[in-house]
Amino acid sequence: MDFKVTIVVTLKPSVLDPQGTTVTEALHHMGYNNVSDVRMGKFMEVSVQASSEKAAEQQAHEICKKLLVNPVIETYRLTIKPAQEAAV
Amino acid sequence: MDFKVTIVVTLKPSVLDPQGTTVTEALHHMGYNNVSDVRMGKFMEVSVQASSEKAAEQQAHEICKKLLVNPVIETYRLTIKPAQEAAV
């Protein structure tokens, strides 16, 4: 069965986010002074073929820990859906 | 009132995603051959001060179109929540 895994990787709250700061400053320069605290993160969509949703989820966590996420400075969350449902 | 806007920016399906391809290949090299179609995107969290949720949403769309999203190759979606609720 095909599953669609959606992964969101964000910096831990205690970690400085220079990219977010730059965007905040750019927005202020453009006149959006009511905007603050821009935090940037990564978004990933992955197709996983697995026998069950549980197996796919387990593998997705494994992939995150081994490759996609730096646990020292980042946290992640993921959602998983059957591929057909995700396409709707 | 403070609102927390969550923005997900993804490449349009027709646009090549070299970063995603690299991650897919890395995963295959690591033995995860059941994984395919990795697509990378950006994730942003923005705090917006506005009089109403509707005003915050309108401004968030404006910011996306003017700064955060390249409409030629990217699409975006956003969700908006009162800041207190988002913190829970």
N, CA and C atoms of all chains as a GROMACS GRO file, in nm:
protein
  528
    1MET      N    1   0.083  -0.120   0.000
    1MET     CA    2   0.000   0.000   0.000
    1MET      C    3   0.087   0.125   0.000
    2ASP      N    4   0.039   0.225  -0.069
    2ASP     CA    5   0.115   0.351  -0.074
    2ASP      C    6   0.064   0.448   0.032
    3PHE      N    7   0.158   0.509   0.100
    3PHE     CA    8   0.123   0.611   0.198
    3PHE      C    9   0.196   0.741   0.166
    4LYS      N   10   0.132   0.850   0.200
    4LYS     CA   11   0.190   0.982   0.182
    4LYS      C   12   0.226   1.035   0.320
    5VAL      N   13   0.353   1.056   0.342
    5VAL     CA   14   0.397   1.107   0.472
    5VAL      C   15   0.431   1.256   0.458
    6THR      N   16   0.376   1.334   0.545
    6THR     CA   17   0.403   1.478   0.546
    6THR      C   18   0.486   1.510   0.670
    7ILE      N   19   0.603   1.566   0.649
    7ILE     CA   20   0.695   1.592   0.760
    7ILE      C   21   0.720   1.742   0.772
    8VAL      N   22   0.707   1.793   0.892
    8VAL     CA   23   0.739   1.934   0.917
    8VAL      C   24   0.854   1.939   1.015
    9VAL      N   25   0.964   2.000   0.972
    9VAL     CA   26   1.083   2.012   1.057
    9VAL      C   27   1.099   2.157   1.098
   10THR      N   28   1.102   2.182   1.227
   10THR     CA   29   1.119   2.320   1.274
   10THR      C   30   1.237   2.329   1.370
   11LEU      N   31   1.294   2.447   1.377
   11LEU     CA   32   1.401   2.470   1.473
   11LEU      C   33   1.342   2.468   1.614
   12LYS      N   34   1.418   2.418   1.709
   12LYS     CA   35   1.374   2.423   1.848
   12LYS      C   36   1.358   2.568   1.890
   13PRO      N   37   1.264   2.598   1.978
   13PRO     CA   38   1.237   2.738   2.014
   13PRO      C   39   1.360   2.811   2.066
   14SER      N   40   1.452   2.740   2.128
   14SER     CA   41   1.570   2.806   2.186
   14SER      C   42   1.677   2.836   2.082
   15VAL      N   43   1.662   2.786   1.960
   15VAL     CA   44   1.764   2.804   1.858
   15VAL      C   45   1.736   2.930   1.776
   16LEU      N   46   1.839   3.012   1.759
   16LEU     CA   47   1.824   3.134   1.679
   16LEU      C   48   1.790   3.098   1.535
   17ASP      N   49   1.706   3.181   1.472
   17ASP     CA   50   1.663   3.156   1.335
   17ASP      C   51   1.694   3.280   1.249
   18PRO      N   52   1.819   3.289   1.198
   18PRO     CA   53   1.858   3.409   1.122
   18PRO      C   54   1.773   3.430   0.997
   19GLN      N   55   1.732   3.320   0.934
   19GLN     CA   56   1.648   3.333   0.813
   19GLN      C   57   1.514   3.396   0.848
   20GLY      N   58   1.457   3.352   0.960
   20GLY     CA   59   1.331   3.408   1.006
   20GLY      C   60   1.345   3.555   1.042
   21THR      N   61   1.457   3.589   1.107
   21THR     CA   62   1.482   3.728   1.144
   21THR      C   63   1.489   3.815   1.019
   22THR      N   64   1.558   3.766   0.916
   22THR     CA   65   1.570   3.840   0.791
   22THR      C   66   1.433   3.865   0.729
   23VAL      N   67   1.348   3.763   0.728
   23VAL     CA   68   1.214   3.779   0.672
   23VAL      C   69   1.135   3.880   0.755
   24THR      N   70   1.145   3.872   0.888
   24THR     CA   71   1.075   3.968   0.974
   24THR      C   72   1.118   4.110   0.940
   25GLU      N   73   1.250   4.130   0.927
   25GLU     CA   74   1.300   4.264   0.896
   25GLU      C   75   1.252   4.312   0.759
   26ALA      N   76   1.254   4.222   0.662
   26ALA     CA   77   1.207   4.258   0.528
   26ALA      C   78   1.061   4.302   0.534
   27LEU      N   79   0.981   4.229   0.611
   27LEU     CA   80   0.838   4.263   0.622
   27LEU      C   81   0.820   4.399   0.690
   28HIS      N   82   0.903   4.427   0.791
   28HIS     CA   83   0.895   4.558   0.857
   28HIS      C   84   0.930   4.669   0.759
   29HIS      N   85   1.034   4.646   0.678
   29HIS     CA   86   1.073   4.746   0.577
   29HIS      C   87   0.960   4.769   0.477
   30MET      N   88   0.881   4.666   0.453
   30MET     CA   89   0.770   4.679   0.358
   30MET      C   90   0.648   4.743   0.423
   31GLY      N   91   0.657   4.772   0.553
   31GLY     CA   92   0.548   4.840   0.620
   31GLY      C   93   0.458   4.749   0.703
   32TYR      N   94   0.489   4.620   0.706
   32TYR     CA   95   0.408   4.528   0.787
   32TYR      C   96   0.464   4.523   0.929
   33ASN      N   97   0.435   4.628   1.006
   33ASN     CA   98   0.493   4.637   1.138
   33ASN      C   99   0.419   4.554   1.243
   34ASN      N  100   0.304   4.503   1.206
   34ASN     CA  101   0.227   4.418   1.299
   34ASN      C  102   0.265   4.270   1.288
   35VAL      N  103   0.367   4.243   1.209
   35VAL     CA  104   0.412   4.105   1.192
   35VAL      C  105   0.539   4.084   1.272
   36SER      N  106   0.547   3.971   1.343
   36SER     CA  107   0.668   3.945   1.420
   36SER      C  108   0.693   3.796   1.429
   37ASP      N  109   0.809   3.762   1.482
   37ASP     CA  110   0.840   3.621   1.512
   37ASP      C  111   0.822   3.527   1.394
   38VAL      N  112   0.885   3.558   1.282
   38VAL     CA  113   0.881   3.463   1.172
   38VAL      C  114   0.981   3.351   1.201
   39ARG      N  115   0.933   3.227   1.198
   39ARG     CA  116   1.022   3.112   1.218
   39ARG      C  117   1.014   3.026   1.092
   40MET      N  118   1.130   2.994   1.037
   40MET     CA  119   1.132   2.914   0.915
   40MET      C  120   1.152   2.766   0.949
   41GLY      N  121   1.097   2.682   0.867
   41GLY     CA  122   1.117   2.539   0.884
   41GLY      C  123   1.114   2.471   0.749
   42LYS      N  124   1.123   2.339   0.752
   42LYS     CA  125   1.119   2.264   0.627
   42LYS      C  126   0.994   2.179   0.622
   43PHE      N  127   0.946   2.160   0.501
   43PHE     CA  128   0.826   2.081   0.480
   43PHE      C  129   0.861   1.974   0.376
   44MET      N  130   0.826   1.851   0.404
   44MET     CA  131   0.858   1.744   0.310
   44MET      C  132   0.740   1.652   0.290
   45GLU      N  133   0.721   1.610   0.167
   45GLU     CA  134   0.622   1.507   0.136
   45GLU      C  135   0.696   1.387   0.080
   46VAL      N  136   0.668   1.271   0.138
   46VAL     CA  137   0.739   1.150   0.099
   46VAL      C  138   0.637   1.040   0.071
   47SER      N  139   0.656   0.967  -0.038
   47SER     CA  140   0.573   0.849  -0.065
   47SER      C  141   0.642   0.726  -0.009
   48VAL      N  142   0.570   0.650   0.070
   48VAL     CA  143   0.627   0.530   0.130
   48VAL      C  144   0.537   0.411   0.096
   49GLN      N  145   0.599   0.304   0.047
   49GLN     CA  146   0.525   0.181   0.022
   49GLN      C  147   0.546   0.090   0.142
   50ALA      N  148   0.438   0.049   0.205
   50ALA     CA  149   0.452  -0.036   0.323
   50ALA      C  150   0.327  -0.123   0.338
   51SER      N  151   0.342  -0.226   0.420
   51SER     CA  152   0.231  -0.321   0.435
   51SER      C  153   0.118  -0.262   0.519
   52SER      N  154   0.151  -0.175   0.611
   52SER     CA  155   0.048  -0.114   0.695
   52SER      C  156   0.086   0.029   0.730
   53GLU      N  157  -0.014   0.103   0.778
   53GLU     CA  158   0.012   0.242   0.814
   53GLU      C  159   0.114   0.249   0.928
   54LYS      N  160   0.105   0.151   1.018
   54LYS     CA  161   0.196   0.150   1.131
   54LYS      C  162   0.341   0.131   1.085
   55ALA      N  163   0.361   0.038   0.989
   55ALA     CA  164   0.495   0.012   0.937
   55ALA      C  165   0.549   0.136   0.866
   56ALA      N  166   0.462   0.202   0.790
   56ALA     CA  167   0.504   0.323   0.718
   56ALA      C  168   0.543   0.433   0.817
   57GLU      N  169   0.463   0.444   0.923
   57GLU     CA  170   0.492   0.548   1.022
   57GLU      C  171   0.625   0.523   1.092
   58GLN      N  172   0.646   0.397   1.125
   58GLN     CA  173   0.771   0.360   1.193
   58GLN      C  174   0.891   0.393   1.106
   59GLN      N  175   0.878   0.360   0.977
   59GLN     CA  176   0.988   0.387   0.885
   59GLN      C  177   1.009   0.538   0.866
   60ALA      N  178   0.899   0.611   0.862
   60ALA     CA  179   0.909   0.756   0.846
   60ALA      C  180   0.985   0.817   0.964
   61HIS      N  181   0.954   0.770   1.085
   61HIS     CA  182   1.027   0.820   1.203
   61HIS      C  183   1.176   0.787   1.192
   62GLU      N  184   1.205   0.665   1.144
   62GLU     CA  185   1.344   0.620   1.128
   62GLU      C  186   1.419   0.712   1.031
   63ILE      N  187   1.354   0.740   0.918
   63ILE     CA  188   1.413   0.827   0.814
   63ILE      C  189   1.440   0.966   0.870
   64CYS      N  190   1.343   1.017   0.946
   64CYS     CA  191   1.359   1.150   1.005
   64CYS      C  192   1.481   1.153   1.096
   65LYS      N  193   1.490   1.052   1.181
   65LYS     CA  194   1.599   1.051   1.279
   65LYS      C  195   1.734   1.030   1.213
   66LYS      N  196   1.738   0.950   1.105
   66LYS     CA  197   1.866   0.917   1.043
   66LYS      C  198   1.913   1.020   0.942
   67LEU      N  199   1.819   1.086   0.873
   67LEU     CA  200   1.862   1.172   0.762
   67LEU      C  201   1.803   1.313   0.764
   68LEU      N  202   1.674   1.322   0.788
   68LEU     CA  203   1.607   1.448   0.757
   68LEU      C  204   1.613   1.552   0.868
   69VAL      N  205   1.631   1.506   0.990
   69VAL     CA  206   1.623   1.598   1.103
   69VAL      C  207   1.755   1.598   1.182
   70ASN      N  208   1.799   1.714   1.220
   70ASN     CA  209   1.914   1.726   1.309
   70ASN      C  210   1.861   1.742   1.452
   71PRO      N  211   1.864   1.634   1.530
   71PRO     CA  212   1.797   1.637   1.662
   71PRO      C  213   1.858   1.736   1.760
   72VAL      N  214   1.978   1.784   1.730
   72VAL     CA  215   2.041   1.880   1.822
   72VAL      C  216   1.967   2.014   1.818
   73ILE      N  217   1.927   2.055   1.698
   73ILE     CA  218   1.865   2.188   1.688
   73ILE      C  219   1.722   2.185   1.634
   74GLU      N  220   1.677   2.069   1.587
   74GLU     CA  221   1.544   2.065   1.523
   74GLU      C  222   1.449   1.966   1.590
   75THR      N  223   1.322   1.992   1.575
   75THR     CA  224   1.220   1.893   1.611
   75THR      C  225   1.136   1.868   1.487
   76TYR      N  226   1.060   1.761   1.487
   76TYR     CA  227   0.977   1.733   1.371
   76TYR      C  228   0.844   1.674   1.414
   77ARG      N  229   0.746   1.686   1.324
   77ARG     CA  230   0.622   1.613   1.344
   77ARG      C  231   0.579   1.560   1.209
   78LEU      N  232   0.510   1.450   1.210
   78LEU     CA  233   0.470   1.394   1.082
   78LEU      C  234   0.327   1.343   1.086
   79THR      N  235   0.262   1.348   0.970
   79THR     CA  236   0.130   1.289   0.955
   79THR      C  237   0.138   1.191   0.840
   80ILE      N  238   0.052   1.092   0.845
   80ILE     CA  239   0.057   0.987   0.745
   80ILE      C  240  -0.083   0.955   0.696
   81LYS      N  241  -0.094   0.940   0.565
   81LYS     CA  242  -0.225   0.913   0.505
   81LYS      C  243  -0.210   0.813   0.392
   82PRO      N  244  -0.312   0.731   0.369
   82PRO     CA  245  -0.308   0.650   0.247
   82PRO      C  246  -0.298   0.742   0.126
   83ALA      N  247  -0.221   0.701   0.024
   83ALA     CA  248  -0.191   0.790  -0.089
   83ALA      C  249  -0.317   0.838  -0.162
   84GLN      N  250  -0.416   0.750  -0.176
   84GLN     CA  251  -0.537   0.789  -0.248
   84GLN      C  252  -0.607   0.904  -0.178
   85GLU      N  253  -0.619   0.888  -0.046
   85GLU     CA  254  -0.687   0.989   0.034
   85GLU      C  255  -0.613   1.124   0.028
   86ALA      N  256  -0.477   1.115   0.031
   86ALA     CA  257  -0.396   1.236   0.028
   86ALA      C  258  -0.413   1.312  -0.103
   87ALA      N  259  -0.439   1.237  -0.210
   87ALA     CA  260  -0.450   1.300  -0.342
   87ALA      C  261  -0.579   1.380  -0.356
   88VAL      N  262  -0.680   1.343  -0.276
   88VAL     CA  263  -0.810   1.411  -0.287
   88VAL      C  264  -0.800   1.555  -0.238
   89MET      N  265  -0.552   4.176   1.859
   89MET     CA  266  -0.544   4.031   1.887
   89MET      C  267  -0.428   3.968   1.812
   90ASP      N  268  -0.366   3.870   1.875
   90ASP     CA  269  -0.252   3.803   1.811
   90ASP      C  270  -0.298   3.674   1.742
   91PHE      N  271  -0.249   3.659   1.622
   91PHE     CA  272  -0.279   3.536   1.548
   91PHE      C  273  -0.149   3.469   1.505
   92LYS      N  274  -0.155   3.338   1.496
   92LYS     CA  275  -0.041   3.259   1.452
   92LYS      C  276  -0.076   3.206   1.313
   93VAL      N  277   0.001   3.249   1.215
   93VAL     CA  278  -0.024   3.205   1.078
   93VAL      C  279   0.079   3.098   1.040
   94THR      N  280   0.032   2.987   0.991
   94THR     CA  281   0.120   2.879   0.947
   94THR      C  282   0.114   2.871   0.795
   95ILE      N  283   0.228   2.886   0.732
   95ILE     CA  284   0.231   2.888   0.586
   95ILE      C  285   0.316   2.772   0.534
   96VAL      N  286   0.260   2.699   0.440
   96VAL     CA  287   0.337   2.593   0.375
   96VAL      C  288   0.353   2.629   0.228
   97VAL      N  289   0.477   2.639   0.184
   97VAL     CA  290   0.505   2.673   0.044
   97VAL      C  291   0.563   2.550  -0.024
   98THR      N  292   0.501   2.506  -0.132
   98THR     CA  293   0.551   2.389  -0.204
   98THR      C  294   0.573   2.423  -0.351
   99LEU      N  295   0.663   2.351  -0.412
   99LEU     CA  296   0.683   2.366  -0.556
   99LEU      C  297   0.562   2.313  -0.629
  100LYS      N  298   0.526   2.377  -0.740
  100LYS     CA  299   0.418   2.324  -0.823
  100LYS      C  300   0.457   2.185  -0.872
  101PRO      N  301   0.358   2.096  -0.890
  101PRO     CA  302   0.390   1.958  -0.928
  101PRO      C  303   0.472   1.948  -1.056
  102SER      N  304   0.456   2.043  -1.147
  102SER     CA  305   0.527   2.036  -1.274
  102SER      C  306   0.673   2.082  -1.264
  103VAL      N  307   0.711   2.140  -1.149
  103VAL     CA  308   0.845   2.195  -1.134
  103VAL      C  309   0.939   2.089  -1.077
  104LEU      N  310   1.055   2.074  -1.140
  104LEU     CA  311   1.155   1.978  -1.092
  104LEU      C  312   1.203   2.017  -0.953
  105ASP      N  313   1.230   1.916  -0.869
  105ASP     CA  314   1.273   1.942  -0.732
  105ASP      C  315   1.406   1.870  -0.706
  106PRO      N  316   1.518   1.932  -0.744
  106PRO     CA  317   1.648   1.865  -0.729
  106PRO      C  318   1.682   1.828  -0.585
  107GLN      N  319   1.638   1.912  -0.491
  107GLN     CA  320   1.665   1.882  -0.350
  107GLN      C  321   1.592   1.754  -0.308
  108GLY      N  322   1.467   1.744  -0.353
  108GLY     CA  323   1.388   1.623  -0.324
  108GLY      C  324   1.449   1.501  -0.387
  109THR      N  325   1.498   1.516  -0.511
  109THR     CA  326   1.561   1.403  -0.580
  109THR      C  327   1.685   1.356  -0.504
  110THR      N  328   1.762   1.452  -0.455
  110THR     CA  329   1.883   1.418  -0.379
  110THR      C  330   1.848   1.340  -0.253
  111VAL      N  331   1.743   1.385  -0.184
  111VAL     CA  332   1.701   1.314  -0.062
  111VAL      C  333   1.653   1.173  -0.098
  112THR      N  334   1.575   1.161  -0.205
  112THR     CA  335   1.528   1.029  -0.247
  112THR      C  336   1.647   0.937  -0.273
  113GLU      N  337   1.746   0.988  -0.346
  113GLU     CA  338   1.864   0.905  -0.377
  113GLU      C  339   1.940   0.867  -0.251
  114ALA      N  340   1.954   0.962  -0.159
  114ALA     CA  341   2.023   0.932  -0.033
  114ALA      C  342   1.950   0.821   0.042
  115LEU      N  343   1.817   0.828   0.044
  115LEU     CA  344   1.739   0.726   0.114
  115LEU      C  345   1.756   0.589   0.047
  116HIS      N  346   1.760   0.589  -0.087
  116HIS     CA  347   1.781   0.461  -0.158
  116HIS      C  348   1.918   0.403  -0.123
  117HIS      N  349   2.019   0.490  -0.117
  117HIS     CA  350   2.153   0.444  -0.081
  117HIS      C  351   2.155   0.386   0.059
  118MET      N  352   2.069   0.438   0.145
  118MET     CA  353   2.063   0.389   0.283
  118MET      C  354   1.979   0.262   0.294
  119GLY      N  355   1.922   0.217   0.182
  119GLY     CA  356   1.847   0.093   0.182
  119GLY      C  357   1.695   0.110   0.188
  120TYR      N  358   1.649   0.233   0.191
  120TYR     CA  359   1.504   0.256   0.195
  120TYR      C  360   1.451   0.262   0.051
  121ASN      N  361   1.439   0.145  -0.011
  121ASN     CA  362   1.401   0.142  -0.152
  121ASN      C  363   1.250   0.157  -0.174
  122ASN      N  364   1.175   0.148  -0.065
  122ASN     CA  365   1.029   0.164  -0.076
  122ASN      C  366   0.985   0.310  -0.063
  123VAL      N  367   1.084   0.399  -0.057
  123VAL     CA  368   1.053   0.541  -0.045
  123VAL      C  369   1.073   0.608  -0.180
  124SER      N  370   0.980   0.694  -0.218
  124SER     CA  371   0.996   0.762  -0.347
  124SER      C  372   0.931   0.901  -0.341
  125ASP      N  373   0.954   0.977  -0.445
  125ASP     CA  374   0.886   1.106  -0.462
  125ASP      C  375   0.897   1.198  -0.343
  126VAL      N  376   1.018   1.224  -0.298
  126VAL     CA  377   1.035   1.323  -0.192
  126VAL      C  378   1.023   1.462  -0.255
  127ARG      N  379   0.935   1.542  -0.200
  127ARG     CA  380   0.921   1.682  -0.246
  127ARG      C  381   0.948   1.774  -0.129
  128MET      N  382   1.036   1.868  -0.150
  128MET     CA  383   1.072   1.960  -0.042
  128MET      C  384   0.990   2.089  -0.053
  129GLY      N  385   0.962   2.146   0.061
  129GLY     CA  386   0.893   2.274   0.062
  129GLY      C  387   0.939   2.356   0.181
  130LYS      N  388   0.877   2.470   0.198
  130LYS     CA  389   0.913   2.556   0.310
  130LYS      C  390   0.795   2.565   0.406
  131PHE      N  391   0.828   2.580   0.532
  131PHE     CA  392   0.727   2.592   0.636
  131PHE      C  393   0.758   2.717   0.716
  132MET      N  394   0.658   2.802   0.736
  132MET     CA  395   0.681   2.925   0.811
  132MET      C  396   0.572   2.948   0.915
  133GLU      N  397   0.613   2.997   1.030
  133GLU     CA  398   0.518   3.040   1.132
  133GLU      C  399   0.536   3.189   1.153
  134VAL      N  400   0.428   3.262   1.146
  134VAL     CA  401   0.434   3.407   1.156
  134VAL      C  402   0.332   3.454   1.260
  135SER      N  403   0.374   3.546   1.345
  135SER     CA  404   0.279   3.609   1.438
  135SER      C  405   0.227   3.737   1.376
  136VAL      N  406   0.096   3.751   1.372
  136VAL     CA  407   0.035   3.870   1.314
  136VAL      C  408  -0.060   3.932   1.415
  137GLN      N  409  -0.045   4.062   1.436
  137GLN     CA  410  -0.138   4.135   1.523
  137GLN      C  411  -0.242   4.200   1.433
  138ALA      N  412  -0.369   4.167   1.456
  138ALA     CA  413  -0.474   4.224   1.371
  138ALA      C  414  -0.603   4.233   1.450
  139SER      N  415  -0.695   4.314   1.398
  139SER     CA  416  -0.820   4.335   1.470
  139SER      C  417  -0.912   4.214   1.462
  140SER      N  418  -0.903   4.140   1.353
  140SER     CA  419  -0.988   4.021   1.339
  140SER      C  420  -0.912   3.912   1.262
  141GLU      N  421  -0.966   3.792   1.272
  141GLU     CA  422  -0.903   3.680   1.203
  141GLU      C  423  -0.904   3.704   1.053
  142LYS      N  424  -1.012   3.766   1.005
  142LYS     CA  425  -1.024   3.791   0.862
  142LYS      C  426  -0.915   3.889   0.815
  143ALA      N  427  -0.893   3.994   0.894
  143ALA     CA  428  -0.789   4.093   0.859
  143ALA      C  429  -0.652   4.028   0.859
  144ALA      N  430  -0.627   3.942   0.959
  144ALA     CA  431  -0.497   3.874   0.968
  144ALA      C  432  -0.477   3.784   0.847
  145GLU      N  433  -0.586   3.715   0.808
  145GLU     CA  434  -0.576   3.622   0.696
  145GLU      C  435  -0.546   3.698   0.566
  146GLN      N  436  -0.616   3.810   0.550
  146GLN     CA  437  -0.597   3.890   0.429
  146GLN      C  438  -0.451   3.938   0.420
  147GLN      N  439  -0.400   3.984   0.534
  147GLN     CA  440  -0.262   4.032   0.534
  147GLN      C  441  -0.163   3.919   0.510
  148ALA      N  442  -0.193   3.802   0.565
  148ALA     CA  443  -0.105   3.688   0.544
  148ALA      C  444  -0.097   3.652   0.395
  149HIS      N  445  -0.211   3.655   0.328
  149HIS     CA  446  -0.212   3.627   0.183
  149HIS      C  447  -0.129   3.732   0.108
  150GLU      N  448  -0.143   3.857   0.151
  150GLU     CA  449  -0.069   3.967   0.088
  150GLU      C  450   0.082   3.945   0.103
  151ILE      N  451   0.124   3.910   0.225
  151ILE     CA  452   0.266   3.886   0.253
  151ILE      C  453   0.319   3.770   0.168
  152CYS      N  454   0.239   3.664   0.158
  152CYS     CA  455   0.279   3.549   0.078
  152CYS      C  456   0.303   3.590  -0.066
  153LYS      N  457   0.206   3.665  -0.120
  153LYS     CA  458   0.215   3.702  -0.262
  153LYS      C  459   0.329   3.799  -0.288
  154LYS      N  460   0.355   3.890  -0.191
  154LYS     CA  461   0.457   3.993  -0.214
  154LYS      C  462   0.598   3.948  -0.181
  155LEU      N  463   0.613   3.858  -0.084
  155LEU     CA  464   0.750   3.827  -0.040
  155LEU      C  465   0.782   3.678  -0.032
  156LEU      N  466   0.691   3.602   0.027
  156LEU     CA  467   0.731   3.467   0.067
  156LEU      C  468   0.720   3.362  -0.042
  157VAL      N  469   0.636   3.387  -0.141
  157VAL     CA  470   0.608   3.284  -0.242
  157VAL      C  471   0.644   3.336  -0.380
  158ASN      N  472   0.708   3.251  -0.459
  158ASN     CA  473   0.732   3.282  -0.600
  158ASN      C  474   0.620   3.216  -0.681
  159PRO      N  475   0.521   3.294  -0.724
  159PRO     CA  476   0.402   3.234  -0.786
  159PRO      C  477   0.429   3.164  -0.919
  160VAL      N  478   0.547   3.188  -0.976
  160VAL     CA  479   0.580   3.121  -1.102
  160VAL      C  480   0.602   2.972  -1.080
  161ILE      N  481   0.669   2.938  -0.970
  161ILE     CA  482   0.703   2.796  -0.950
  161ILE      C  483   0.645   2.738  -0.821
  162GLU      N  484   0.586   2.822  -0.736
  162GLU     CA  485   0.541   2.772  -0.606
  162GLU      C  486   0.391   2.795  -0.582
  163THR      N  487   0.336   2.712  -0.499
  163THR     CA  488   0.201   2.739  -0.448
  163THR      C  489   0.210   2.741  -0.296
  164TYR      N  490   0.107   2.794  -0.231
  164TYR     CA  491   0.112   2.797  -0.085
  164TYR      C  492  -0.028   2.772  -0.029
  165ARG      N  493  -0.028   2.732   0.096
  165ARG     CA  494  -0.154   2.726   0.170
  165ARG      C  495  -0.125   2.775   0.311
  166LEU      N  496  -0.227   2.834   0.371
  166LEU     CA  497  -0.202   2.884   0.506
  166LEU      C  498  -0.319   2.855   0.598
  167THR      N  499  -0.286   2.840   0.725
  167THR     CA  500  -0.389   2.826   0.827
  167THR      C  501  -0.365   2.934   0.931
  168ILE      N  502  -0.472   2.974   0.997
  168ILE     CA  503  -0.460   3.085   1.091
  168ILE      C  504  -0.535   3.051   1.218
  169LYS      N  505  -0.473   3.082   1.331
  169LYS     CA  506  -0.532   3.049   1.461
  169LYS      C  507  -0.504   3.162   1.558
  170PRO      N  508  -0.593   3.186   1.653
  170PRO     CA  509  -0.559   3.279   1.760
  170PRO      C  510  -0.434   3.228   1.833
  171ALA      N  511  -0.346   3.319   1.873
  171ALA     CA  512  -0.216   3.280   1.927
  171ALA      C  513  -0.226   3.190   2.050
  172GLN      N  514  -0.323   3.218   2.137
  172GLN     CA  515  -0.336   3.137   2.259
  172GLN      C  516  -0.365   2.992   2.224
  173GLU      N  517  -0.460   2.974   2.130
  173GLU     CA  518  -0.500   2.841   2.090
  173GLU      C  519  -0.382   2.766   2.026
  174ALA      N  520  -0.304   2.841   1.944
  174ALA     CA  521  -0.191   2.780   1.875
  174ALA      C  522  -0.085   2.731   1.973
  175ALA      N  523  -0.078   2.800   2.087
  175ALA     CA  524   0.026   2.766   2.184
  175ALA      C  525  -0.007   2.637   2.258
  176VAL      N  526  -0.135   2.602   2.262
  176VAL     CA  527  -0.177   2.482   2.335
  176VAL      C  528  -0.128   2.356   2.263
   0.00000   0.00000   0.00000
